[in-house]
Amino acid sequence: MLDASARLLRLLSLLQSPREWNGTELGERLGVSPRTVRSDVEKLRELGYPVMARRGPAGGYRLGAGAAMPPLLLDDEEAVAVAVSLRTAAGGAVAGIEEAALRALAKLEQVLPSRLRARVGGLKSVITPVPLEATGPQVDPDVLSAVAAACRAQERLRFSYRSHEGSATDREAEPYRLVNWGRRWYLVAYDVGRAGWRTFRADRIRLRTPGGGRFTPRTLPSEDLAMWVSQRVATAGWRYRARVTVFAPAADVAVRIGSYAGTVSPAPADGSGEACVLDTGSDSLDTLAVYLGLLGWDFWVESPAELADRVRALADRYRRATAPL
């Protein structure tokens, strides 16, 4: 049987898992009676841990939120994950928390066992962060917190939103999820004024108060919101858009290009085998022409005509490069 101190630590570790435990289950895990479990729970409460209890067959004990942050117990994998995350936060992914992240990291590393400190150091040695100047503006953590709270409470947001061109518009939206893509945060929300689903960059949101009250949740635009956001974000900034028939199975082309380079849909058979339609784009027609050639399949440019011109010019250049001198 565990001694009293070790048993309290073990009990605290169990209660920190996201579930409820009844007294019998905890007693079996700790090797004590339900009465001793109740006594240990009271000791944790005296130490400041907000242990909640719910009576009844479906009830049990769980660790709730209190007025102050109590010490936490982390297993090895959790400790490594938190340390790496704090290092990332210290790099400035969210404005204003770099110093706090460094303080928390210093406290964590001070108590890490040597074996875990070595793992964290090993991860640090092989991770090369992209300089902040190349990643765009930072996000106000107060905005993120307020938006996350509105998502949880299902409360409408009113805010001013700055477009890519710099113009501002007033919006009212039903917020659903925050999605982190790269080092930017995006809000997935239903735009009430425009009657449609939208993504909003969090660093361009300026919240207005009061909000718009509670709303009834809608069916989300996709089961995979991360993929939905990444596709919209990847295509939103394209200067040129193109439609190309690729003479290969749609599934093969989709795997080759990934979700960020465009969308693929099956095309009617034309007698030459399976084909698909690729809707894609780029900021440069020359880059797009090279990219299409690298796919490894025959293709035909439907639009725009300027892309077809670039492909012909590139083909002529390659032909000249291999002609006998």
Rosetta silent file (secondary structure, phi, psi, omega in degrees, C-alpha in Angstrom):
SEQUENCE: MLDASARLLRLLSLLQSPREWNGTELGERLGVSPRTVRSDVEKLRELGYPVMARRGPAGGYRLGAGAAMPPLLLDDEEAVAVAVSLRTAAGGAVAGIEEAALRALAKLEQVLPSRLRARVGGLKSVITPVPLEATGPQVDPDVLSAVAAACRAQERLRFSYRSHEGSATDREAEPYRLVNWGRRWYLVAYDVGRAGWRTFRADRIRLRTPGGGRFTPRTLPSEDLAMWVSQRVATAGWRYRARVTVFAPAADVAVRIGSYAGTVSPAPADGSGEACVLDTGSDSLDTLAVYLGLLGWDFWVESPAELADRVRALADRYRRATAPL
SCORE:     score description
SCORE:     0.000 S_00000001
   1 L     0.000  140.670  178.161    0.000    0.000    0.000 S_00000001
   2 L   -68.729  146.666  173.610    1.223    3.510   -0.792 S_00000001
   3 L   -72.185  172.325 -170.965    2.075    5.789    2.124 S_00000001
   4 H   -59.996  -44.440 -177.501   -0.165    8.806    2.719 S_00000001
   5 H   -66.430  -46.178  179.797    1.935   11.346    0.785 S_00000001
   6 H   -64.720  -35.058 -179.938    2.482    9.093   -2.215 S_00000001
   7 H   -67.061  -39.188  178.210   -1.209    8.168   -2.198 S_00000001
   8 H   -63.133  -41.583  178.242   -2.244   11.829   -2.298 S_00000001
   9 H   -64.414  -41.094  178.181    0.001   12.450   -5.296 S_00000001
  10 H   -64.931  -41.555  178.211   -1.385    9.374   -7.039 S_00000001
  11 H   -62.471  -44.075  179.310   -4.952   10.479   -6.283 S_00000001
  12 H   -61.325  -40.174  178.898   -4.224   13.965   -7.628 S_00000001
  13 H   -62.555  -41.583  178.683   -2.799   12.464  -10.813 S_00000001
  14 H   -65.188  -42.473 -177.515   -5.950   10.391  -11.355 S_00000001
  15 H   -68.669  -20.777  179.098   -8.254   13.354  -10.721 S_00000001
  16 L   -78.779   -7.853  175.111   -6.410   15.459  -13.310 S_00000001
  17 L   -75.542  150.492 -174.302   -7.550   13.144  -16.090 S_00000001
  18 L   -78.529   65.374  177.709  -10.620   14.452  -18.021 S_00000001
  19 L  -160.247  171.300  174.818  -13.201   12.136  -16.430 S_00000001
  20 L  -101.906  145.103  178.163  -15.065   11.476  -13.205 S_00000001
  21 E  -119.819  133.428  172.457  -14.033    8.729  -10.787 S_00000001
  22 L   -86.368  166.716 -174.295  -16.326    7.117   -8.260 S_00000001
  23 H   -61.492  -36.185 -179.825  -15.032    6.223   -4.817 S_00000001
  24 H   -65.326  -44.251  179.288  -14.859    2.503   -5.536 S_00000001
  25 H   -61.404  -45.396 -179.645  -12.731    2.992   -8.662 S_00000001
  26 H   -64.329  -39.096  178.713  -10.334    5.297   -6.860 S_00000001
  27 H   -62.528  -40.664  178.392  -10.101    2.903   -3.934 S_00000001
  28 H   -65.038  -40.665  179.276   -9.204    0.011   -6.247 S_00000001
  29 H   -65.858  -35.628 -174.459   -6.515    2.112   -7.977 S_00000001
  30 H   -96.262  -11.150 -179.122   -5.016    3.237   -4.654 S_00000001
  31 L    74.330   33.032 -179.502   -5.507    0.022   -2.697 S_00000001
  32 L  -134.883  175.165  179.577   -7.625    1.647    0.002 S_00000001
  33 L   -82.700  159.360  174.914  -11.265    1.782    1.074 S_00000001
  34 H   -56.884  -30.815  177.909  -13.794    4.354   -0.251 S_00000001
  35 H   -64.489  -41.022  178.267  -13.762    5.899    3.240 S_00000001
  36 H   -67.612  -34.772  176.505  -10.007    6.546    2.951 S_00000001
  37 H   -60.087  -45.544  179.316  -10.605    8.015   -0.502 S_00000001
  38 H   -60.710  -39.728  179.145  -13.081   10.484    0.998 S_00000001
  39 H   -65.346  -41.471  179.357  -10.544   11.412    3.656 S_00000001
  40 H   -67.377  -36.116  177.455   -7.816   11.939    1.051 S_00000001
  41 H   -61.597  -41.668  178.672  -10.135   14.079   -1.047 S_00000001
  42 H   -63.344  -37.291  177.988  -10.698   16.337    1.958 S_00000001
  43 H   -64.731  -39.821  177.244   -6.925   16.661    2.437 S_00000001
  44 H   -63.784  -39.420  178.221   -6.546   17.747   -1.188 S_00000001
  45 H   -63.305  -38.635  178.498   -9.271   20.342   -0.679 S_00000001
  46 H   -64.292  -29.344  179.094   -7.434   21.654    2.390 S_00000001
  47 L   -82.426   -2.317  176.032   -4.328   22.046    0.187 S_00000001
  48 L   103.424    3.682  179.064   -6.295   24.206   -2.243 S_00000001
  49 L   -86.236  124.266 -177.114   -7.260   21.682   -4.908 S_00000001
  50 L   -80.626   79.545  179.657  -10.907   22.202   -5.998 S_00000001
  51 E   -81.884  118.484 -179.439  -12.077   18.574   -5.979 S_00000001
  52 E   -93.816  146.034  179.612  -15.701   18.467   -7.114 S_00000001
  53 E  -129.639  136.217  177.343  -18.092   15.667   -6.064 S_00000001
  54 E  -125.883  125.327 -177.589  -21.367   14.643   -7.679 S_00000001
  55 L   -79.244  164.675  176.453  -23.696   12.221   -5.910 S_00000001
  56 L   104.890  167.783 -177.742  -25.646    9.412   -7.514 S_00000001
  57 L   -58.832  -33.064 -177.693  -24.891    6.298   -9.623 S_00000001
  58 L   -95.510    5.262 -176.132  -23.455    8.417  -12.450 S_00000001
  59 L   -87.848 -172.029  179.907  -21.577   10.750  -10.124 S_00000001
  60 E   162.509 -167.503 -179.186  -18.048   10.829   -8.867 S_00000001
  61 E  -104.133  144.601  171.911  -15.016   12.989   -8.183 S_00000001
  62 E  -153.354  159.416  179.106  -13.234   15.307  -10.580 S_00000001
  63 E   -90.414  121.445 -178.602  -10.807   18.208  -10.348 S_00000001
  64 L  -102.035 -174.591  178.398  -12.521   21.519  -11.076 S_00000001
  65 L   -89.596  134.865 -179.311  -11.366   25.077  -11.594 S_00000001
  66 L  -113.631 -169.694 -179.508  -10.602   27.050   -8.466 S_00000001
  67 L   -77.369  -22.164  179.027   -9.802   30.620   -7.521 S_00000001
  68 L  -133.449  157.463 -178.866   -6.065   30.007   -7.866 S_00000001
  69 L   -80.152  112.094  179.948   -3.947   27.793  -10.087 S_00000001
  70 L   -80.921  163.429  175.277   -2.897   24.716   -8.065 S_00000001
  71 L   -60.270  146.480 -179.269    0.277   22.733   -8.822 S_00000001
  72 L  -113.504  149.586  173.305   -0.167   20.231  -11.646 S_00000001
  73 L  -104.286  128.253 -179.807    1.230   16.739  -12.077 S_00000001
  74 L  -119.712  137.894  171.854    2.502   15.922  -15.565 S_00000001
  75 L   -79.173  178.206 -173.600    3.614   12.581  -16.926 S_00000001
  76 H   -58.474  -47.255 -176.705    6.787   12.375  -19.023 S_00000001
  77 H   -66.032  -39.509  179.551    5.121   12.911  -22.401 S_00000001
  78 H   -65.291  -40.207 -179.452    3.026   15.822  -21.107 S_00000001
  79 H   -64.104  -41.854  178.485    6.074   17.517  -19.583 S_00000001
  80 H   -65.179  -43.304 -179.406    8.028   17.296  -22.849 S_00000001
  81 H   -62.206  -42.241 -179.944    5.031   18.575  -24.843 S_00000001
  82 H   -66.166  -41.753 -179.376    4.548   21.548  -22.506 S_00000001
  83 H   -62.604  -45.018  179.325    8.247   22.435  -22.592 S_00000001
  84 H   -65.289  -39.766  179.138    8.392   22.383  -26.392 S_00000001
  85 H   -64.472  -38.963  178.714    5.166   24.403  -26.618 S_00000001
  86 H   -66.569  -36.522  175.967    6.535   27.014  -24.236 S_00000001
  87 H   -62.510  -40.639  178.855    9.682   27.337  -26.332 S_00000001
  88 H   -65.060  -44.743  179.313    7.501   27.952  -29.383 S_00000001
  89 H   -62.875  -35.268 -179.931    5.387   30.531  -27.532 S_00000001
  90 H   -65.643  -19.050  178.488    8.542   32.280  -26.333 S_00000001
  91 L   -78.158   -5.085  173.953    9.413   32.835  -29.983 S_00000001
  92 L   100.022   25.233  179.513    6.535   35.287  -30.352 S_00000001
  93 L   -65.172  -31.977  176.718    3.725   33.314  -31.997 S_00000001
  94 L  -126.340  129.480 -174.243    1.213   35.275  -29.906 S_00000001
  95 L   -63.048  138.586  169.747    1.924   38.878  -28.954 S_00000001
  96 L    88.941   -4.913 -177.732    2.594   39.698  -25.325 S_00000001
  97 L  -112.110    3.534 -176.277    3.171   36.216  -23.892 S_00000001
  98 H   -59.403  -47.018 -177.638    6.836   35.720  -24.785 S_00000001
  99 H   -65.415  -42.859  179.118    8.136   36.797  -21.347 S_00000001
 100 H   -63.594  -38.405  178.408    5.518   34.765  -19.472 S_00000001
 101 H   -63.496  -40.553  178.865    6.344   31.721  -21.610 S_00000001
 102 H   -65.696  -40.094  178.562   10.040   32.077  -20.780 S_00000001
 103 H   -63.363  -44.532  179.816    9.299   32.355  -17.036 S_00000001
 104 H   -65.267  -37.988  179.564    7.113   29.254  -17.136 S_00000001
 105 H   -65.407  -40.533  179.050    9.724   27.388  -19.176 S_00000001
 106 H   -61.835  -41.562  178.874   12.456   28.258  -16.677 S_00000001
 107 H   -64.737  -41.062 -177.816   10.329   26.898  -13.814 S_00000001
 108 H   -68.192  -45.776 -177.825    9.562   23.707  -15.703 S_00000001
 109 H   -65.890  -26.506  179.680   13.124   23.014  -16.800 S_00000001
 110 H   -64.879  -31.432 -176.312   14.343   23.525  -13.225 S_00000001
 111 H  -107.315    0.517  179.038   12.361   20.507  -12.021 S_00000001
 112 L   -67.991  136.071  171.995   12.587   18.297  -15.101 S_00000001
 113 L   -61.379  155.660 -175.584   14.418   15.009  -14.536 S_00000001
 114 H   -58.897  -35.353 -178.473   17.692   14.778  -16.460 S_00000001
 115 H   -65.261  -36.747  179.370   16.264   12.214  -18.879 S_00000001
 116 H   -77.934  -35.581  177.780   13.441   14.588  -19.875 S_00000001
 117 H   -61.261  -36.508  177.802   15.727   17.613  -19.968 S_00000001
 118 H   -66.755  -39.019  178.706   17.854   15.734  -22.497 S_00000001
 119 H   -65.121  -44.106  179.327   14.789   14.974  -24.648 S_00000001
 120 H   -63.806  -42.703  178.384   13.692   18.599  -24.623 S_00000001
 121 H   -63.355  -36.464  178.188   17.211   19.731  -25.455 S_00000001
 122 H   -65.206  -41.345  176.870   17.372   17.241  -28.305 S_00000001
 123 H   -64.537  -41.079 -179.568   14.153   18.559  -29.804 S_00000001
 124 H   -61.058  -37.569 -174.757   15.376   22.127  -29.427 S_00000001
 125 H   -69.538  -21.902 -177.090   18.618   21.319  -31.280 S_00000001
 126 H  -107.681    1.013  179.046   16.814   20.079  -34.402 S_00000001
 127 L  -100.325  124.073  177.047   14.025   22.692  -34.556 S_00000001
 128 L  -114.721  107.033 -178.735   14.766   25.812  -36.597 S_00000001
 129 L   -73.024  148.164  173.437   12.046   28.442  -36.203 S_00000001
 130 L   -74.396  133.832  179.591   11.137   30.744  -39.070 S_00000001
 131 L   -54.834  141.752 -174.863   12.106   34.340  -38.193 S_00000001
 132 H   -59.610  -33.943 -176.873    9.121   36.292  -36.909 S_00000001
 133 H   -61.679  -23.580 -176.286    9.533   39.025  -39.539 S_00000001
 134 H   -92.027    0.437 -172.976    8.716   36.481  -42.247 S_00000001
 135 L  -110.736   -0.344  177.365    5.523   35.226  -40.666 S_00000001
 136 L    95.181 -174.517 -174.228    3.342   38.307  -40.576 S_00000001
 137 L   -70.653  159.280  177.417    1.756   40.251  -37.713 S_00000001
 138 L   -86.106  166.666 -178.748    1.255   38.983  -34.182 S_00000001
 139 L  -109.664  134.686  175.354   -2.080   38.292  -32.535 S_00000001
 140 L   -68.659  118.848 -178.332   -3.321   40.109  -29.449 S_00000001
 141 H   -61.553  -27.386  177.035   -3.803   37.333  -26.840 S_00000001
 142 H   -65.170  -36.055  177.134   -6.770   39.241  -25.386 S_00000001
 143 H   -65.831  -45.367  178.865   -8.524   38.942  -28.748 S_00000001
 144 H   -59.709  -44.159 -179.251   -7.835   35.209  -28.870 S_00000001
 145 H   -63.285  -43.688 -179.043   -9.159   34.738  -25.342 S_00000001
 146 H   -66.263  -40.728  179.509  -12.315   36.748  -26.027 S_00000001
 147 H   -67.383  -42.765  178.461  -13.011   34.937  -29.292 S_00000001
 148 H   -61.328  -40.507  178.592  -12.419   31.519  -27.699 S_00000001
 149 H   -63.842  -39.305  178.771  -14.800   32.420  -24.875 S_00000001
 150 H   -66.668  -36.363  176.998  -17.483   33.458  -27.386 S_00000001
 151 H   -62.226  -46.151 -178.827  -17.045   30.144  -29.227 S_00000001
 152 H   -65.491  -40.418 -175.924  -17.557   28.189  -26.009 S_00000001
 153 H   -85.101   -5.217 -177.376  -20.527   30.288  -24.883 S_00000001
 154 L    54.893   53.870  178.990  -22.109   30.349  -28.380 S_00000001
 155 E  -117.555  136.438  179.774  -22.366   34.136  -28.331 S_00000001
 156 L   -63.648  150.220  176.558  -22.296   36.342  -31.399 S_00000001
 157 E  -112.615  141.720  169.315  -19.353   38.641  -31.970 S_00000001
 158 E  -115.817  129.221 -176.947  -19.430   42.187  -33.300 S_00000001
 159 E  -156.826  161.197  172.632  -16.129   43.415  -34.661 S_00000001
 160 E   -96.422  131.833 -176.279  -14.364   45.574  -37.186 S_00000001
 161 E  -120.777  127.576 -178.979  -12.443   43.518  -39.740 S_00000001
 162 E   -94.871  125.755 -178.573   -9.540   44.815  -41.791 S_00000001
 163 L   -78.169  175.475  177.680   -9.178   43.278  -45.259 S_00000001
 164 L   -60.536  -32.694 -179.569   -5.945   42.386  -47.041 S_00000001
 165 L   -80.772  -11.511  177.954   -6.129   45.733  -48.848 S_00000001
 166 L   104.167   -5.933  178.264   -6.509   47.601  -45.553 S_00000001
 167 L   -79.245  148.617 -177.376  -10.172   48.603  -45.714 S_00000001
 168 E  -112.368  140.478  176.358  -12.310   47.994  -42.605 S_00000001
 169 E  -132.713  150.819  177.239  -15.872   46.674  -42.444 S_00000001
 170 E   -87.287  132.671 -177.697  -18.226   46.059  -39.520 S_00000001
 171 E  -127.445  150.482  167.814  -19.176   42.422  -39.032 S_00000001
 172 E  -128.881  125.209 -171.803  -21.537   40.401  -36.879 S_00000001
 173 E  -143.087  154.995  173.892  -20.767   36.699  -36.807 S_00000001
 174 E   -96.610  109.475 -175.849  -21.493   33.453  -35.004 S_00000001
 175 E   -81.711  140.747 -178.474  -18.074   32.118  -33.898 S_00000001
 176 E  -123.371  -48.802 -176.998  -17.432   28.370  -33.911 S_00000001
 177 E  -145.398  151.439  166.777  -13.726   27.480  -33.912 S_00000001
 178 E  -104.416  128.396 -179.227  -10.240   28.985  -33.801 S_00000001
 179 E  -119.416  128.099  177.596   -7.837   27.248  -36.188 S_00000001
 180 E   -97.293  119.556  179.537   -4.073   27.698  -36.017 S_00000001
 181 E  -127.211  115.632 -172.552   -2.391   27.409  -39.435 S_00000001
 182 L    67.764 -124.563  175.521    1.322   28.058  -39.507 S_00000001
 183 L  -117.482   29.923  174.974    1.752   30.939  -37.060 S_00000001
 184 E  -121.216  150.980  179.047   -1.553   32.591  -37.838 S_00000001
 185 E  -110.823  136.616  179.830   -4.909   32.160  -36.152 S_00000001
 186 E  -125.756  136.586  175.028   -8.175   31.997  -38.083 S_00000001
 187 E   -96.522  125.708  172.371  -11.720   32.246  -36.792 S_00000001
 188 E   -93.738  120.182 -174.073  -14.295   30.025  -38.478 S_00000001
 189 E  -148.979  158.310  173.863  -17.629   31.820  -38.183 S_00000001
 190 E   -95.025  115.523 -179.010  -20.982   32.282  -39.859 S_00000001
 191 E   -78.114  110.463 -175.504  -21.173   35.871  -41.135 S_00000001
 192 L   -65.449  -44.160 -177.680  -24.710   36.986  -40.317 S_00000001
 193 L   -66.654  -31.968 -178.773  -24.692   40.042  -42.589 S_00000001
 194 L  -102.151    0.946  175.130  -23.375   38.098  -45.595 S_00000001
 195 L    50.587   53.317  178.621  -25.313   34.909  -44.798 S_00000001
 196 E  -168.126  163.654  179.102  -22.385   32.564  -45.283 S_00000001
 197 E   -76.296  138.574 -179.123  -19.411   30.813  -43.692 S_00000001
 198 E  -139.460  159.156  168.083  -16.225   32.850  -43.527 S_00000001
 199 E  -113.615  136.659 -179.560  -12.695   32.667  -42.155 S_00000001
 200 E  -124.273  129.019  174.034  -11.299   35.729  -40.381 S_00000001
 201 E   -70.312  128.182 -173.964   -7.660   36.285  -39.524 S_00000001
 202 H   -64.137  -30.958 -178.604   -7.523   36.940  -35.798 S_00000001
 203 H   -73.010   -9.891  178.362   -4.861   39.648  -36.101 S_00000001
 204 H  -102.651    4.551 -178.472   -7.260   41.695  -38.271 S_00000001
 205 E   -93.806  131.786  172.227  -10.155   41.539  -35.787 S_00000001
 206 E  -122.523  106.341 -172.969  -10.977   44.506  -33.558 S_00000001
 207 E   -69.094  146.130  174.968  -13.724   43.475  -31.171 S_00000001
 208 E  -119.524  147.928  178.196  -16.677   45.733  -30.371 S_00000001
 209 L  -122.823  148.243    0.607  -18.866   45.546  -27.298 S_00000001
 210 L   -79.435  172.581  176.504  -21.450   44.522  -26.506 S_00000001
 211 L   -78.542 -166.959 -174.849  -21.765   41.314  -28.493 S_00000001
 212 L  -104.517   12.955  178.599  -24.848   40.090  -30.273 S_00000001
 213 L    87.174  177.152 -177.090  -26.272   37.628  -27.775 S_00000001
 214 E   -72.337  157.640  176.843  -26.568   33.849  -27.884 S_00000001
 215 L  -138.362  157.868  176.137  -27.130   31.884  -31.094 S_00000001
 216 L   -87.186  123.776 -175.674  -28.322   28.401  -32.054 S_00000001
 217 L   -59.517  143.224  176.130  -25.412   26.380  -33.499 S_00000001
 218 L  -101.297  167.407  172.868  -25.487   25.544  -37.216 S_00000001
 219 L   -69.778  128.765 -177.033  -24.087   22.519  -39.019 S_00000001
 220 L   -64.661  152.665 -177.265  -20.407   23.184  -39.640 S_00000001
 221 L   -69.098  -15.477 -179.955  -19.260   23.643  -43.254 S_00000001
 222 L  -159.723  149.817  174.856  -16.922   20.645  -42.976 S_00000001
 223 L   -72.466  -27.313  179.021  -16.134   17.812  -40.594 S_00000001
 224 L  -109.933   87.427 -175.979  -12.458   18.679  -40.994 S_00000001
 225 H   -67.975  -31.440  178.400  -12.301   22.388  -40.238 S_00000001
 226 H   -62.134  -43.745  178.499   -8.493   22.460  -40.309 S_00000001
 227 H   -67.371  -39.990 -179.531   -8.523   21.201  -43.903 S_00000001
 228 H   -61.013  -44.778  179.540  -11.377   23.564  -44.814 S_00000001
 229 H   -67.184  -44.118 -176.846   -9.479   26.562  -43.487 S_00000001
 230 H   -61.942  -38.274  178.850   -6.177   25.557  -45.074 S_00000001
 231 H   -66.696  -42.457 -179.453   -7.785   25.225  -48.510 S_00000001
 232 H   -68.370  -40.893 -179.332   -9.489   28.612  -48.259 S_00000001
 233 H   -67.890  -40.399 -177.173   -6.402   30.345  -46.934 S_00000001
 234 H   -65.304  -31.538 -175.776   -4.110   28.782  -49.515 S_00000001
 235 H   -96.803  -14.314 -173.150   -6.274   29.943  -52.437 S_00000001
 236 H   -64.353  -33.411 -174.588   -7.415   33.318  -51.143 S_00000001
 237 L   -94.906    6.128 -179.260   -4.254   35.168  -52.097 S_00000001
 238 L   -63.305  134.123  174.576   -3.772   33.770  -55.605 S_00000001
 239 L   -82.507  -35.788 -179.650   -3.283   36.436  -58.254 S_00000001
 240 E  -121.729  141.235  175.422   -3.997   34.012  -61.102 S_00000001
 241 E  -120.190  145.395 -175.130   -6.435   31.117  -61.207 S_00000001
 242 E  -137.674  151.165  175.265   -6.294   28.267  -63.668 S_00000001
 243 E  -124.981  121.032 -172.389   -8.399   25.334  -64.799 S_00000001
 244 E  -132.522  134.964  171.233   -6.455   22.402  -66.207 S_00000001
 245 E   -88.992  124.038  178.434   -7.454   18.927  -67.413 S_00000001
 246 E  -110.480  129.269 -175.945   -4.944   16.350  -66.185 S_00000001
 247 L   -89.180   74.256  179.403   -4.951   12.960  -67.881 S_00000001
 248 L  -162.528  159.011  178.954   -4.640   10.855  -64.768 S_00000001
 249 L   -59.066  140.891 -177.809   -6.989    9.453  -62.093 S_00000001
 250 H   -58.658  -39.710 -178.319   -8.374   12.146  -59.803 S_00000001
 251 H   -62.955  -39.849 -179.629   -7.292   10.256  -56.669 S_00000001
 252 H   -67.393  -41.349 -179.428   -3.675   10.093  -57.845 S_00000001
 253 H   -67.376  -39.951 -179.848   -3.574   13.783  -58.724 S_00000001
 254 H   -61.268  -40.977  178.314   -5.147   14.780  -55.400 S_00000001
 255 H   -65.637  -38.453 -176.078   -2.462   12.881  -53.488 S_00000001
 256 H   -69.170  -41.446 -173.906    0.289   14.449  -55.591 S_00000001
 257 H   -87.961  -21.703 -176.572   -0.743   18.095  -55.233 S_00000001
 258 L    76.701  176.494 -174.394   -1.969   18.049  -51.624 S_00000001
 259 L   -82.447  -12.754 -173.641   -4.797   20.140  -50.237 S_00000001
 260 L   -91.594  -16.297 -173.152   -3.025   23.495  -50.502 S_00000001
 261 L   -94.655   -6.201  179.670   -2.399   23.623  -54.263 S_00000001
 262 E   149.363 -171.610  178.848   -5.981   23.371  -55.483 S_00000001
 263 E  -120.432  148.043 -176.254   -8.997   21.118  -55.855 S_00000001
 264 E  -123.103  134.272  176.901   -9.381   18.053  -58.046 S_00000001
 265 E  -136.801  145.990 -179.706  -12.616   16.681  -59.515 S_00000001
 266 E   -62.358  146.020  176.706  -13.200   13.769  -61.932 S_00000001
 267 L  -112.925  151.552  177.549  -13.674   14.648  -65.603 S_00000001
 268 L   -58.188  141.835  179.787  -15.809   12.734  -68.137 S_00000001
 269 L   -62.700  137.941 -179.319  -13.856   10.034  -69.938 S_00000001
 270 L  -115.182   15.765  178.761  -12.600   11.177  -73.324 S_00000001
 271 L    90.476   -9.736 -177.491  -11.449    7.828  -74.679 S_00000001
 272 L  -107.865   13.009 -178.467   -7.815    8.298  -73.664 S_00000001
 273 L   111.967 -177.064 -178.824   -8.130    6.994  -70.118 S_00000001
 274 L   -66.923  145.934  178.925   -9.068    8.538  -66.810 S_00000001
 275 L  -144.578  163.368  178.599   -8.876   12.283  -66.499 S_00000001
 276 E  -148.022  164.945  179.129   -9.640   14.945  -63.911 S_00000001
 277 E  -108.826  127.691  179.004  -10.007   18.698  -63.654 S_00000001
 278 E  -108.263  117.957  172.179   -7.542   20.636  -61.520 S_00000001
 279 E   -99.954  115.240 -174.226   -8.566   24.078  -60.285 S_00000001
 280 E  -142.502 -171.773 -179.477   -5.417   25.754  -59.068 S_00000001
 281 E  -175.156  177.271 -178.911   -3.604   29.065  -59.047 S_00000001
 282 E  -169.750  166.706  172.709   -0.479   31.025  -58.241 S_00000001
 283 L   -82.080  -10.429 -177.357    0.931   34.522  -57.973 S_00000001
 284 L  -137.133  126.481  177.028    3.046   33.771  -61.063 S_00000001
 285 H   -68.682  -33.412  177.270    1.980   32.199  -64.362 S_00000001
 286 H   -63.253  -44.302  177.687    5.586   31.173  -65.039 S_00000001
 287 H   -62.146  -41.024 -179.939    5.741   29.314  -61.728 S_00000001
 288 H   -64.698  -39.010  178.266    2.413   27.653  -62.466 S_00000001
 289 H   -62.422  -42.928  178.302    3.610   26.514  -65.900 S_00000001
 290 H   -65.345  -43.138 -178.555    6.682   24.876  -64.350 S_00000001
 291 H   -59.685  -43.795  179.631    4.598   23.292  -61.599 S_00000001
 292 H   -61.814  -38.517  178.283    2.201   21.676  -64.079 S_00000001
 293 H   -65.972  -27.971 -178.917    5.117   20.157  -65.959 S_00000001
 294 H   -79.935   -9.656 -179.989    6.421   18.634  -62.736 S_00000001
 295 L   -61.912  -33.870  178.480    3.184   16.744  -62.079 S_00000001
 296 L    94.691    6.514  177.205    4.370   13.958  -64.375 S_00000001
 297 L  -126.771  158.342  172.887    1.169   13.558  -66.431 S_00000001
 298 L   -67.386  149.790 -179.808   -0.077   14.989  -69.697 S_00000001
 299 E  -150.592  165.121  178.084   -2.384   17.954  -69.276 S_00000001
 300 E  -136.424  126.704 -177.298   -4.369   20.522  -71.229 S_00000001
 301 E   -81.903  116.817  176.643   -4.805   24.133  -70.131 S_00000001
 302 E   -83.317  -42.527  179.804   -8.448   25.200  -70.277 S_00000001
 303 E  -163.488  154.151   -2.335   -7.873   28.691  -68.849 S_00000001
 304 L   -84.556  166.887 -179.024   -6.490   31.282  -68.765 S_00000001
 305 H   -62.869  -32.304 -179.744   -5.086   31.748  -72.269 S_00000001
 306 H   -63.109  -32.538  178.088   -2.020   33.511  -70.827 S_00000001
 307 H   -68.825  -40.381  177.049   -1.068   30.307  -68.986 S_00000001
 308 H   -59.873  -38.860  176.978   -1.264   28.334  -72.222 S_00000001
 309 H   -62.246  -42.290 -179.684    1.117   30.885  -73.773 S_00000001
 310 H   -65.098  -39.506  179.601    3.573   30.423  -70.886 S_00000001
 311 H   -64.484  -42.712  178.583    3.435   26.626  -71.227 S_00000001
 312 H   -63.626  -41.599  179.638    4.163   26.854  -74.995 S_00000001
 313 H   -64.527  -38.971  179.308    7.054   29.244  -74.379 S_00000001
 314 H   -67.897  -40.012  178.134    8.471   26.913  -71.724 S_00000001
 315 H   -62.982  -42.025  177.664    8.112   23.898  -74.031 S_00000001
 316 H   -62.373  -40.715  179.774    9.963   25.760  -76.808 S_00000001
 317 H   -63.117  -43.721  178.585   12.754   26.683  -74.391 S_00000001
 318 H   -64.931  -37.904 -179.777   13.170   23.062  -73.292 S_00000001
 319 H   -64.351  -41.664  178.386   13.121   21.917  -76.918 S_00000001
 320 H   -66.266  -31.934 -178.799   15.883   24.361  -77.817 S_00000001
 321 H   -67.459  -21.817 -178.095   17.867   23.218  -74.798 S_00000001
 322 L  -109.589    2.148  179.440   18.016   19.672  -76.177 S_00000001
 323 L   -75.027  147.232  178.418   18.480   20.487  -79.885 S_00000001
 324 L   -61.013  141.650  178.247   21.844   19.543  -81.491 S_00000001
 325 L   -76.552    0.000    0.000   24.274   22.444  -81.665 S_00000001
